[in-house]
């Protein structure tokens, strides 16, 4: 049974964090395309859908589109979508909406100038300095959730930080949802692989929020990443998830995986045109299922290394396509998703500078959802505990940078300037003493010791310090309160579903 935490947090040696806050971008977005270029790319995407079409492998999805006026599908599933048909349907998609969390204080605003930082989702592996890279377990997953709950800068859990490989694949999503809904009170993404897993998410989220299915449609609480199978295809499990989520008025974040030179043309413009076509095809489907269903334009566009064929992430090409994709999404009036990426296999300087490239392009482009914002390693194959902390530091620094610079009489401090003679210092002025504790950003990870103090402290680098910090956050974790009756109802639902699944096997 869950109970309220009674332990007092430690003061001495406490981890310094920014308070929980919604992050907004006060700056104008960086546009890397002229208006004419945006229109050229959009028109090219519409031409692709009208002349070539998009392959929906799911029979029900094709039939819905045909019934609504799309051109008849070929035997191979290709469905041609007239440009006016597409534009008319996507017009109904909302430009902004709110996502509910179990704790109303952690509900999220999506769209406009709002930025949501979501933790990594989807890898098979987990790593830390103590135990190395390994297949994920449910215990590891729960510990990762506990650290995420303790990091104020992370707004949302990313739909399963890694697969708990010690659980049966047919039912592990149920245990994932239970952990999300009991160990966290933040919003969490769905594991939207097929109809049944998506329905389970809808049902369990309704139980946690005290809403039936009809009440759940009143305001979105679930966001799922819907990955197309680039180039130009949507598979059956993703299609089933789209139909269930859209019908329930929950959020589909449509995200092609376009690697220039592999799953898309070896040019940025061609990749952007294909990506936009794929997004528009699936957005059109959502609006046919339910007019006004919330959607997002998702981008995961980068390039392959032409020598090895491996994905290249955090590259200049990735940054430019993230900025351009955000610009296209603004033209379409759709909220936008990008990511924090790196191909580094360890928590090192490469992980930091590739992540910095990814994050700054997301911030400057007015990304609304930064997916995989914390913890991503090894091209997305591994979730790292230490990388989670390193990314949290970068996210905090960016959030602090976005806080507007205040200029007024008090901030100008002319009296303090007059008080200190030439060659003096401001350490002891009343103005400084009133502000010294909170005047400037305090890092969660970075060391500001001089060399001698750092050496005396063991010469710990940032990765070693991150290892200490996540362990402290884990040891200080206090489970957010959940009504015992709600937890019992969730367990009961899981038990019934597992029994059903076992009988089907």
C-alpha positions in Angstrom: 0.0 0.0 0.0 1.3 3.5 -0.9 1.6 6.0 1.9 2.7 9.6 2.2 6.4 10.0 2.6 7.3 11.2 6.1 11.1 11.6 5.8 12.6 15.0 5.9 14.8 15.9 2.9 18.4 16.5 3.8 19.5 20.1 3.8 23.3 19.7 4.1 24.5 18.4 0.8 21.1 18.8 -0.8 21.1 18.7 -4.6 20.5 22.2 -6.0 17.8 22.3 -8.6 15.6 24.9 -10.3 12.0 24.6 -9.0 9.4 22.8 -11.1 8.4 25.3 -13.7 6.7 25.5 -17.1 9.3 26.6 -19.6 8.3 29.2 -22.2 10.4 30.7 -24.9 10.3 34.5 -25.0 12.5 34.8 -28.1 11.4 35.0 -31.7 12.0 31.6 -33.5 14.9 31.2 -35.8 13.8 30.8 -39.4 16.3 29.0 -41.6 14.0 29.0 -44.6 12.5 31.9 -46.5 8.7 31.9 -46.8 8.9 30.9 -50.4 11.0 27.8 -49.5 8.5 26.8 -46.9 5.7 26.9 -49.5 7.8 25.0 -52.0 8.4 22.2 -49.5 4.8 22.1 -48.5 3.6 22.0 -52.1 6.1 19.2 -52.8 4.7 17.2 -49.9 1.2 17.7 -51.2 2.2 16.7 -54.7 3.8 13.5 -53.3 0.5 12.5 -51.5 -1.7 13.4 -54.5 0.4 11.8 -57.3 2.3 9.0 -55.5 0.3 8.4 -52.3 1.0 6.9 -48.9 0.9 3.3 -48.0 -1.5 2.4 -45.1 -1.0 -1.3 -44.3 -4.0 -1.3 -42.1 -7.3 -2.2 -43.9 -9.5 -0.2 -41.5 -7.4 2.9 -41.9 -7.6 2.7 -45.7 -11.3 2.1 -45.7 -11.9 5.2 -43.4 -9.8 7.3 -45.8 -11.7 6.0 -48.9 -15.0 6.6 -47.2 -14.1 10.1 -46.5 -13.1 10.8 -50.1 -9.5 9.7 -50.6 -8.7 8.0 -53.9 -9.0 4.3 -54.0 -6.1 2.3 -52.6 -4.1 0.1 -54.8 -3.7 -3.6 -53.9 -0.4 -2.7 -52.2 -2.1 -0.3 -49.8 -1.0 2.9 -51.6 -3.7 5.6 -51.0 -3.6 8.8 -52.9 -4.7 11.9 -51.0 -5.8 15.0 -53.0 -4.1 18.2 -51.8 -7.4 19.9 -51.1 -8.6 16.9 -49.2 -5.5 17.0 -47.0 -5.6 20.7 -46.4 -9.3 20.7 -45.5 -8.8 17.9 -43.0 -5.7 19.2 -41.2 -7.3 22.6 -40.8 -9.4 21.2 -37.9 -6.3 20.1 -35.8 -5.8 22.3 -32.8 -2.7 24.6 -32.6 -2.5 24.1 -28.8 -4.0 22.1 -26.0 -3.2 20.9 -22.4 -2.1 17.5 -21.2 -3.4 16.4 -17.8 -1.1 14.9 -15.2 -2.0 12.9 -12.1 -0.8 15.9 -10.1 -2.7 18.9 -11.7 0.3 21.1 -10.9 2.3 19.0 -13.4 -0.2 19.3 -16.2 1.4 20.6 -19.4 0.6 23.2 -22.0 1.4 22.1 -25.5 1.8 24.6 -28.4 2.6 28.3 -28.7 5.8 29.3 -26.9 5.7 26.4 -24.4 8.5 23.8 -24.2 8.1 20.4 -22.6 11.2 18.3 -21.7 10.5 14.6 -21.9 12.8 11.8 -20.7 14.1 9.1 -23.0 11.8 6.4 -24.2 12.2 3.1 -26.0 15.7 1.6 -25.7 16.4 -2.0 -24.9 19.4 -1.3 -22.7 20.2 0.6 -19.6 23.6 1.7 -18.3 25.4 3.2 -15.3 29.0 3.4 -14.2 28.6 0.7 -11.6 26.9 -2.1 -13.6 27.7 -1.1 -17.2 25.5 -1.6 -20.2 22.9 -4.3 -19.8 19.4 -5.4 -20.8 16.8 -3.4 -18.9 14.9 -4.9 -16.0 11.7 -3.8 -14.3 13.6 -2.9 -11.1 16.0 -0.7 -13.2 13.0 0.9 -14.9 11.3 1.7 -11.6 14.6 3.3 -10.3 14.9 5.3 -13.5 11.3 6.6 -12.9 12.2 7.5 -9.3 15.1 9.6 -10.5 12.9 11.3 -13.1 10.3 12.1 -10.5 13.1 13.8 -8.5 14.3 16.0 -11.4 12.2 19.1 -11.5 13.4 20.1 -15.0 11.9 16.9 -16.6 8.2 17.5 -17.3 7.2 14.2 -18.8 8.3 10.5 -18.8 9.0 9.3 -22.3 6.8 6.2 -22.6 9.1 3.6 -21.0 12.7 4.7 -20.6 13.8 1.2 -21.7 12.2 -2.2 -22.1 12.0 -4.3 -19.0 13.4 -7.4 -20.7 12.8 -9.7 -17.7 9.0 -9.4 -18.1 6.9 -11.2 -20.7 6.7 -9.0 -23.9 2.9 -9.6 -24.2 2.1 -8.0 -20.9 5.0 -5.9 -19.8 3.3 -2.8 -21.0 0.8 -3.3 -18.1 3.6 -3.2 -15.5 5.1 -0.2 -17.3 1.8 1.7 -17.0 1.4 0.8 -13.4 4.9 2.1 -12.6 4.2 5.3 -14.5 0.9 5.9 -12.7 2.1 5.1 -9.2 5.8 6.1 -9.0 5.3 9.4 -10.9 2.7 12.1 -10.7 4.0 13.7 -13.9 2.5 13.1 -17.3 3.9 10.0 -19.1 3.7 9.0 -22.7 1.9 5.9 -23.9 3.4 2.6 -25.2 1.3 2.8 -28.3 2.2 -0.4 -30.1 -1.1 -1.8 -31.3 -4.7 -1.6 -30.3 -4.7 -3.6 -27.1 -1.7 -1.8 -25.6 -3.3 1.5 -26.4 -6.6 0.6 -24.9 -4.9 -0.6 -21.8 -3.2 2.8 -21.5 -6.6 4.6 -21.9 -8.3 2.4 -19.3 -5.5 2.6 -16.7 -5.0 6.4 -17.2 -8.8 6.8 -16.7 -8.6 4.8 -13.4 -5.6 6.9 -12.2 -7.4 10.2 -13.0 -10.8 9.1 -11.7 -12.4 9.4 -15.2 -14.4 7.1 -17.3 -13.7 6.8 -21.0 -16.2 9.5 -21.9 -14.8 11.9 -19.4 -11.3 11.2 -20.6 -12.2 12.6 -24.0 -12.9 16.0 -22.5 -9.2 16.8 -22.1 -6.1 15.0 -23.4 -4.0 13.1 -20.8 -2.1 10.8 -23.1 0.5 11.5 -25.8 2.0 8.8 -27.9 4.7 8.9 -30.5 3.4 7.5 -33.8 6.4 6.5 -35.9 5.8 6.1 -39.6 7.9 3.5 -41.4 9.8 5.8 -43.7 9.7 6.0 -46.6 5.9 6.6 -47.0 4.3 3.9 -45.0 2.4 3.3 -41.7 2.3 -0.2 -40.3 -0.7 -2.0 -38.7 0.2 -1.6 -34.9 0.9 2.2 -35.3 -2.3 2.5 -37.3 -4.4 0.8 -34.6 -2.9 3.1 -32.0 -3.8 6.2 -34.2 -7.4 5.1 -34.5 -7.8 4.4 -30.7 -6.0 7.6 -29.6 -7.8 9.9 -32.1 -11.2 8.5 -31.3 -10.5 9.1 -27.6 -9.3 12.7 -28.2 -5.8 11.9 -27.1 -2.6 13.1 -28.7 -0.8 11.5 -31.7 2.7 12.9 -32.3 3.3 11.8 -35.9 7.1 11.3 -36.3 8.7 10.0 -39.5 12.2 8.5 -39.0 13.9 10.0 -42.0 17.7 9.5 -42.3 18.9 11.4 -45.4 20.7 9.0 -47.8 18.8 6.0 -46.4 15.1 6.4 -45.6 14.9 9.7 -47.5 16.8 11.5 -50.3 20.4 12.5 -49.7 19.3 16.1 -49.6 17.8 18.2 -46.8 15.1 19.7 -49.0 14.0 16.3 -50.3 14.0 14.8 -46.8 11.9 17.7 -45.5 9.4 17.3 -48.3 9.0 13.5 -47.7 8.8 14.0 -43.9 6.1 16.6 -44.3 4.1 14.3 -46.7 4.3 11.5 -44.1 3.1 13.7 -41.3 0.3 15.1 -43.3 -1.0 11.7 -44.4 -1.3 10.5 -40.8 -2.7 13.8 -39.5 -5.4 13.5 -42.1 -6.3 10.1 -40.8 -6.6 11.4 -37.3 -9.0 14.1 -38.3 -11.2 11.7 -40.2 -11.4 9.6 -37.1 -12.3 12.6 -34.9 -12.5 16.1 -36.1 -10.3 18.3 -33.8 -8.3 15.4 -32.3 -5.0 16.8 -31.0 -1.9 16.0 -33.1 1.7 17.1 -33.3 4.2 17.4 -36.2 7.1 15.3 -35.1 10.6 15.4 -36.7 13.4 13.0 -36.4 15.3 13.9 -39.5 19.1 13.5 -39.7 21.6 11.9 -42.1 23.5 8.6 -42.4 27.3 8.5 -42.3 28.0 7.8 -46.0 31.1 5.8 -45.1 29.5 3.3 -42.7 25.7 3.8 -43.3 25.2 4.3 -39.6 22.9 7.1 -38.3 24.6 10.4 -37.6 22.9 12.4 -34.8 23.5 15.8 -33.3 25.0 16.9 -36.6 24.7 20.2 -38.4 22.3 18.6 -40.8 20.2 17.4 -37.8 20.1 20.9 -36.4 19.2 22.6 -39.7 16.4 20.1 -40.4 15.0 20.5 -36.8 14.9 24.3 -37.3 13.3 23.9 -40.8 10.8 21.3 -39.6 9.7 23.6 -36.8 9.2 26.4 -39.3 7.0 24.1 -41.5 5.0 23.1 -38.4 4.3 26.7 -37.6 3.1 27.2 -41.2 0.7 24.3 -40.6 -0.3 25.6 -37.2 0.6 22.3 -35.5 2.6 21.9 -32.3 6.1 20.6 -33.0 8.3 17.8 -31.6 12.1 17.4 -31.8 14.7 15.5 -29.8 18.0 15.5 -27.9 20.2 13.0 -29.7 23.8 11.7 -29.8 25.5 8.7 -31.3 28.1 8.6 -28.5 28.4 5.2 -26.8 29.4 6.7 -23.5 28.8 9.8 -21.4 31.6 11.9 -22.8 32.3 15.2 -24.5 30.8 13.8 -27.8 27.5 13.1 -26.0 27.6 16.7 -24.6 28.3 18.5 -27.9 26.0 16.5 -30.0 23.3 16.9 -27.4 24.0 20.6 -27.3 23.6 20.8 -31.1 20.3 19.0 -30.8 19.0 21.0 -27.9 19.9 24.4 -29.1 18.2 23.8 -32.5 15.1 22.6 -30.6 15.1 25.7 -28.3 15.8 28.2 -31.1 13.2 26.6 -33.4 10.4 26.9 -30.7 10.0 23.2 -30.3 7.0 22.4 -28.1 8.1 18.8 -27.1 11.7 18.0 -26.8 11.5 14.2 -26.8 14.4 12.1 -25.4 15.5 15.3 -23.7 17.4 13.4 -21.0 19.1 10.1 -20.8 19.6 9.2 -24.5 22.8 7.4 -25.4 24.2 5.2 -28.2 21.9 6.4 -30.9 18.9 5.6 -28.8 19.7 2.1 -27.9 20.6 2.8 -24.3 19.2 4.9 -21.4 22.0 6.1 -19.2 21.6 7.1 -15.5 24.6 9.4 -15.7 23.4 10.9 -19.0 20.1 11.6 -17.4 21.8 13.9 -15.0 24.1 15.5 -17.6 21.1 16.3 -19.7 19.2 17.7 -16.8 22.0 20.2 -16.2 21.9 21.3 -19.9 18.1 21.6 -19.7 18.3 23.6 -16.5 20.9 25.9 -18.1 18.7 26.5 -21.1 15.6 27.1 -19.0 17.6 29.7 -17.0 18.8 31.3 -20.3 15.3 31.7 -21.5 14.3 33.6 -18.4 13.9 37.2 -19.5 16.5 39.7 -18.5 14.9 42.3 -16.2 15.9 46.0 -16.6 14.5 48.3 -13.9 15.7 50.7 -11.3 16.3 48.0 -8.7 18.2 45.8 -11.2 20.3 48.7 -12.5 21.8 49.0 -9.0 23.1 52.5 -9.4 23.3 53.1 -5.7 25.5 50.0 -5.3 27.7 51.2 -8.2 28.1 54.5 -6.5 28.9 52.9 -3.2 31.9 50.9 -4.4 35.0 53.0 -5.2 37.2 52.4 -8.2 39.3 49.3 -7.7 37.0 48.1 -5.0 34.6 45.1 -5.0 30.9 44.4 -4.6 31.1 41.3 -2.3 30.1 43.2 0.9 27.6 45.6 -0.4 24.0 45.5 0.9 22.8 45.0 -2.6 25.0 41.8 -3.0 24.3 40.5 0.5 20.5 40.7 -0.2 20.9 38.6 -3.4 23.9 36.3 -3.0 22.0 33.1 -2.4 19.8 33.3 -5.5 21.4 35.9 -7.7 22.7 33.5 -10.3 22.2 30.0 -11.7 23.4 27.2 -9.4 24.4 24.1 -11.3 23.2 20.6 -10.4 26.3 18.9 -11.9 29.0 21.3 -12.9 31.9 21.8 -10.6 33.2 25.3 -9.8 36.0 24.2 -7.5 39.5 25.5 -8.1 42.0 22.9 -9.2 43.4 22.3 -5.7 40.0 21.8 -4.1 38.9 19.6 -7.0 42.0 17.5 -6.7 41.6 17.1 -3.0 38.0 16.0 -3.6 39.2 13.1 -5.7 39.5 14.6 -9.2 35.9 13.6 -10.1 34.9 14.3 -13.6 31.3 15.2 -14.6 30.3 11.6 -15.3 31.5 10.5 -11.8 29.6 13.4 -10.2 26.5 12.5 -12.2 26.8 8.9 -10.8 26.7 10.3 -7.2 23.8 12.7 -8.0 21.4 10.1 -9.4 22.1 7.8 -6.5 21.3 10.6 -4.1 18.1 11.4 -5.9 17.2 7.8 -5.8 17.9 7.5 -2.1 15.8 10.7 -1.4 12.9 9.6 -3.5 9.5 9.9 -1.9 6.6 8.3 -3.7 3.9 10.8 -4.6 0.6 10.0 -2.9 -2.0 7.9 -4.6 -5.3 6.9 -3.1 -5.1 3.2 -2.0 -8.4 2.5 -3.8 -7.0 3.8 -7.0 -3.8 1.7 -6.7 -6.0 -1.3 -5.9 -8.2 -0.7 -9.0 -5.0 -0.5 -11.1 -3.7 -3.8 -9.7 -7.1 -5.4 -10.3 -7.2 -4.3 -13.9 -3.7 -5.6 -14.5 -4.5 -9.0 -12.9 -7.6 -9.4 -15.2 -5.7 -8.4 -18.3 -2.8 -10.7 -17.6 -5.2 -13.6 -17.1 -6.8 -12.8 -20.5 -3.4 -12.5 -22.2 -2.2 -15.8 -20.7 -5.3 -17.6 -22.0 -4.7 -16.2 -25.5 -1.1 -17.5 -25.6 
